[in-house]
Amino acid sequence: MNWKLYILWLISFLAGVIFVYVLPDDSLSPSLRYLFLGIWGTVLGAIFNAITLKLNNRPKEDPFDVLTKNDPETQFVPVVGGKGQDPIDNTPAFQKAEAVEEESLAKGTSKPTIVAPEFPDDEWIDFSRELLHNRPFPEVIRKLSAILPKIFKGASGVLYMYSNNQDELHQIFSFGEHKISDPTINRAECASFDSAKIVVADYSDPQHVSGCMHLHYRPQGYSLCAPVEGLEEHFGILTIQVDELPQGETIESWKTKMSMVVTAFGLFVANQNLQIRFKTQSLRDQLTGLVNKRYLEEALTRSLSEARRHGTPIGMIMLTMDNLEYLKNTHGVHAEEQMLWELAQRLPRYIRTEDIPCRYGENTLCVLLPGADKVRTQQRAEKIRHEIENLQVAYGKLILQTTLSLGVATYPENAKTAAELTSIAEQAMQQASALGKNRVCTAQASVSSEN
């Protein structure tokens, strides 16, 4: 639209409206006034349309024709070559394509076919379903290791993930016929870690310098490294190498597929990680870091089942600090919590690896000793009492000290059930506190066990 002409038409039409408005009332009737305005607007519109068509140098056409037109409206502007240059062919591209096709048919040659990239749709849907159903990690890894060779045909690859050491990545699985990297790599060896995006190495380019130093076994063709991430956490790296891309595929299509795989898998790992954290936090005491009463009850139930099956004993130690109330009243609640935390950090040092220390109550800790009889449980309780008796904890300018009252009970000598064992051990602890503190009391054989 020519906006200048439109503004001119609008001014002219408004001038006509003003003219009719200022006429005396007795000069024209209202119906004639409206008729004049209609004719005035029509005449101006016809003039505006004629001028516009003339400027555009095209005939007037139905505006709805554009909805049914198939030919592009692009105008090809001829460009004349300079001196000594061949004239530029301004034939539209689609006309050239038709001419080439007609020439090919005339010569008897077939029309070239376009090969679309292959993708294992059914296998990917099945794999995605495994992720959505939050299947166990080993099952998902097994599915992933099976589908990657189908997605990246002819390639070799490795999936790395962190273990306990966040600086080292360990191989989870590899696929393909070639070895491309080491079983364990440092995160600094892969450029995708710092860039947080897919890194492509084209080894056919002599000027190319790969940022991934771990890919030194087969530096040829192409390699792609992608970080496995989810919820702003880094879990590992997927790296692949291929000597030659399959027909119909490009490095961009492989980057797209790579991004799709690591994004889906990264979100799955992030979800698994969140579940583990939630479960860990729900079973651990926030102050001491020890497992809580709920975890102890579950562990005791499992231990009792094994003890009945194999005929082995179970030991339990209940303990409490003798001066917690004094620490709280004298130095404040933080001194009490500090001493409880120190005790919880040292307790695992005085017991076996298979023993389970936990925070049983507000001021009570407990140790479950699977396979320990009465004598061994008593000896372990005495060691704990002795070590803590000689412990001195720095708290600002103060030195905090405490002693322990401990109660010992064993299965099957003192109890037949989990509830009986914890109850009798707690009673023995209370007895040690009542008898003067800083001592170990062992429960006597119960009536139920004697019958």
Backbone hydrogen bonds, N-H to C=O, Kabsch-Sander energy under -0.5 kcal/mol:
donor,donor_aa,acceptor,acceptor_aa,energy
3,W,1,M,-0.9
6,Y,2,N,-2.0
7,I,3,W,-2.5
8,L,4,K,-2.1
9,W,5,L,-2.6
10,L,6,Y,-2.4
11,I,7,I,-2.3
12,S,8,L,-2.2
13,F,9,W,-2.5
14,L,10,L,-2.4
15,A,11,I,-2.1
16,G,12,S,-1.8
17,V,13,F,-2.0
18,I,14,L,-2.6
19,F,15,A,-2.3
20,V,16,G,-2.1
21,Y,17,V,-2.1
22,V,18,I,-2.2
23,L,19,F,-0.8
27,S,24,P,-1.3
28,L,24,P,-0.8
33,R,29,S,-2.3
34,Y,30,P,-2.2
35,L,31,S,-2.2
36,F,32,L,-2.6
37,L,33,R,-2.2
38,G,34,Y,-2.3
39,I,35,L,-2.5
40,W,36,F,-2.9
41,G,37,L,-2.6
42,T,38,G,-2.1
43,V,39,I,-2.7
44,L,40,W,-2.2
45,G,41,G,-2.3
46,A,42,T,-2.4
47,I,43,V,-2.3
48,F,44,L,-2.8
49,N,45,G,-2.5
50,A,46,A,-2.3
51,I,47,I,-2.5
52,T,48,F,-2.1
53,L,49,N,-2.3
54,K,50,A,-2.0
55,L,51,I,-2.3
56,N,52,T,-2.1
57,N,53,L,-0.9
58,R,53,L,-1.5
65,D,62,D,-2.1
66,V,63,P,-0.7
67,L,64,F,-1.2
68,T,65,D,-1.3
69,K,65,D,-0.9
77,V,75,Q,-0.7
85,Q,82,G,-1.8
88,I,79,V,-0.6
90,N,88,I,-0.6
96,K,92,P,-1.9
97,A,93,A,-2.4
98,E,94,F,-1.9
99,A,95,Q,-2.2
100,V,96,K,-2.6
101,E,97,A,-2.3
102,E,98,E,-2.5
103,E,99,A,-2.4
104,S,100,V,-2.3
105,L,101,E,-2.3
106,A,102,E,-2.2
107,K,103,E,-1.8
108,G,104,S,-0.6
108,G,105,L,-0.6
109,T,104,S,-2.2
115,V,113,T,-0.5
116,A,114,I,-0.7
121,D,119,F,-2.0
124,W,120,P,-2.4
125,I,121,D,-2.5
126,D,122,D,-2.1
127,F,123,E,-2.4
128,S,124,W,-2.9
129,R,125,I,-2.0
130,E,126,D,-1.6
131,L,127,F,-1.8
132,L,128,S,-2.5
133,H,129,R,-2.2
134,N,131,L,-1.3
135,R,130,E,-2.1
139,E,136,P,-0.5
140,V,136,P,-1.9
141,I,137,F,-2.5
142,R,138,P,-2.0
143,K,139,E,-2.2
144,L,140,V,-2.7
145,S,141,I,-2.5
146,A,142,R,-1.1
147,I,143,K,-1.8
148,L,144,L,-2.1
150,K,147,I,-0.8
151,I,147,I,-1.8
152,F,148,L,-2.8
153,K,151,I,-0.7
155,A,152,F,-1.6
156,S,241,Q,-2.6
157,G,175,F,-2.4
158,V,239,T,-2.5
159,L,173,F,-2.4
160,Y,158,V,-0.6
160,Y,237,I,-3.3
161,M,170,H,-2.2
162,Y,235,F,-1.9
163,S,165,N,-0.8
163,S,168,E,-0.7
166,Q,164,N,-0.7
168,E,165,N,-0.7
169,L,185,I,-3.2
170,H,161,M,-2.9
171,Q,183,P,-2.4
172,I,159,L,-3.3
173,F,159,L,-0.9
175,F,157,G,-2.3
180,I,178,H,-0.5
185,I,169,L,-2.3
187,R,167,D,-2.1
189,E,186,N,-2.2
190,C,187,R,-1.2
191,A,189,E,-0.5
193,F,190,C,-1.2
194,D,190,C,-0.6
195,S,191,A,-1.9
196,A,192,S,-1.7
199,V,225,C,-2.7
200,V,198,I,-0.5
201,A,223,S,-2.7
203,Y,201,A,-0.7
203,Y,221,G,-2.2
204,S,221,G,-0.5
205,D,202,D,-1.3
208,H,205,D,-1.7
213,M,189,E,-2.0
213,M,211,G,-0.9
214,H,189,E,-0.9
215,L,212,C,-1.1
216,H,214,H,-1.5
217,Y,180,I,-1.0
220,Q,218,R,-2.0
222,Y,242,V,-2.9
223,S,201,A,-1.8
224,L,240,I,-2.5
225,C,199,V,-2.2
226,A,238,L,-2.8
228,V,236,G,-3.0
229,E,227,P,-0.9
230,G,233,E,-1.9
233,E,230,G,-0.9
235,F,228,V,-3.0
235,F,233,E,-0.6
236,G,228,V,-1.2
237,I,160,Y,-1.8
238,L,226,A,-2.8
239,T,158,V,-2.4
239,T,237,I,-0.5
240,I,224,L,-2.5
241,Q,156,S,-2.8
242,V,222,Y,-2.7
249,E,246,P,-1.8
254,W,250,T,-1.8
255,K,251,I,-1.9
256,T,252,E,-2.1
257,K,253,S,-2.1
258,M,254,W,-2.7
259,S,255,K,-2.6
260,M,256,T,-2.1
261,V,257,K,-2.2
262,V,258,M,-2.4
263,T,259,S,-2.0
264,A,260,M,-1.9
265,F,261,V,-2.5
266,G,262,V,-2.3
267,L,263,T,-2.1
268,F,264,A,-1.6
269,V,265,F,-2.4
270,A,266,G,-2.3
271,N,267,L,-2.1
272,Q,268,F,-2.4
273,N,269,V,-2.7
274,L,270,A,-2.2
275,Q,271,N,-2.0
276,I,272,Q,-2.2
277,R,273,N,-2.3
278,F,274,L,-2.6
279,K,275,Q,-2.5
280,T,276,I,-2.7
281,Q,277,R,-3.0
282,S,278,F,-2.1
283,L,279,K,-0.9
283,L,280,T,-0.6
284,R,281,Q,-0.6
285,D,290,L,-3.7
289,G,285,D,-1.6
291,V,357,P,-0.9
292,N,283,L,-2.2
296,L,292,N,-2.1
297,E,293,K,-2.5
298,E,294,R,-1.8
299,A,295,Y,-2.8
300,L,296,L,-3.0
301,T,297,E,-1.9
302,R,298,E,-1.9
303,S,299,A,-2.5
304,L,300,L,-2.5
305,S,301,T,-1.7
306,E,302,R,-2.1
307,A,303,S,-2.6
308,R,304,L,-2.4
309,R,305,S,-1.7
310,H,306,E,-2.6
311,G,307,A,-1.8
312,T,307,A,-1.2
314,I,411,Y,-1.9
315,G,369,L,-2.7
316,M,409,A,-2.2
317,I,367,V,-2.3
318,M,407,G,-2.6
319,L,365,L,-2.6
320,T,405,S,-1.6
321,M,363,N,-0.6
322,D,403,T,-2.7
324,L,321,M,-0.7
327,L,323,N,-2.5
328,K,324,L,-2.3
329,N,325,E,-2.3
330,T,326,Y,-2.5
331,H,327,L,-2.4
332,G,327,L,-0.7
332,G,328,K,-0.9
335,A,332,G,-0.5
336,E,332,G,-1.3
337,E,333,V,-2.4
338,Q,334,H,-2.4
339,M,335,A,-2.1
340,L,336,E,-2.0
341,W,337,E,-2.4
342,E,338,Q,-2.4
343,L,339,M,-2.1
344,A,340,L,-2.0
345,Q,341,W,-2.1
346,R,342,E,-1.6
347,L,343,L,-1.9
349,R,346,R,-1.4
350,Y,346,R,-0.6
350,Y,347,L,-1.5
351,I,348,P,-0.8
355,D,352,R,-0.7
356,I,368,L,-2.5
358,C,366,C,-2.7
359,R,291,V,-2.3
360,Y,358,C,-0.8
360,Y,364,T,-1.2
361,G,364,T,-2.2
365,L,319,L,-2.6
366,C,358,C,-2.6
367,V,317,I,-2.4
368,L,356,I,-2.5
369,L,315,G,-3.3
369,L,367,V,-0.5
371,G,313,P,-1.9
372,A,369,L,-1.7
377,T,373,D,-2.2
378,Q,374,K,-2.3
379,Q,375,V,-2.3
380,R,376,R,-2.3
381,A,377,T,-2.2
382,E,378,Q,-2.3
383,K,379,Q,-1.9
384,I,380,R,-2.1
385,R,381,A,-2.4
386,H,382,E,-2.5
387,E,383,K,-2.5
388,I,384,I,-2.2
389,E,385,R,-1.9
390,N,386,H,-1.2
391,L,388,I,-1.4
393,V,400,L,-2.6
395,Y,398,L,-3.0
398,L,395,Y,-2.1
400,L,393,V,-3.6
402,T,388,I,-0.5
405,S,320,T,-2.2
406,L,439,R,-2.6
407,G,318,M,-3.0
408,V,441,C,-2.5
409,A,316,M,-2.1
411,Y,314,I,-3.0
414,N,410,T,-2.8
415,A,410,T,-0.7
421,L,417,T,-2.0
422,T,418,A,-2.2
423,S,419,A,-2.0
424,I,420,E,-2.6
425,A,421,L,-2.1
426,E,422,T,-2.0
427,Q,423,S,-2.0
428,A,424,I,-2.1
429,M,425,A,-1.7
430,Q,426,E,-2.2
431,Q,427,Q,-2.0
432,A,428,A,-2.0
433,S,429,M,-2.0
434,A,430,Q,-2.2
435,L,431,Q,-1.8
436,G,433,S,-1.0
437,K,432,A,-2.0
439,R,404,L,-0.7
441,C,406,L,-2.6
443,A,408,V,-3.0
446,S,413,E,-0.7
450,E,446,S,-1.2
451,N,447,V,-1.4
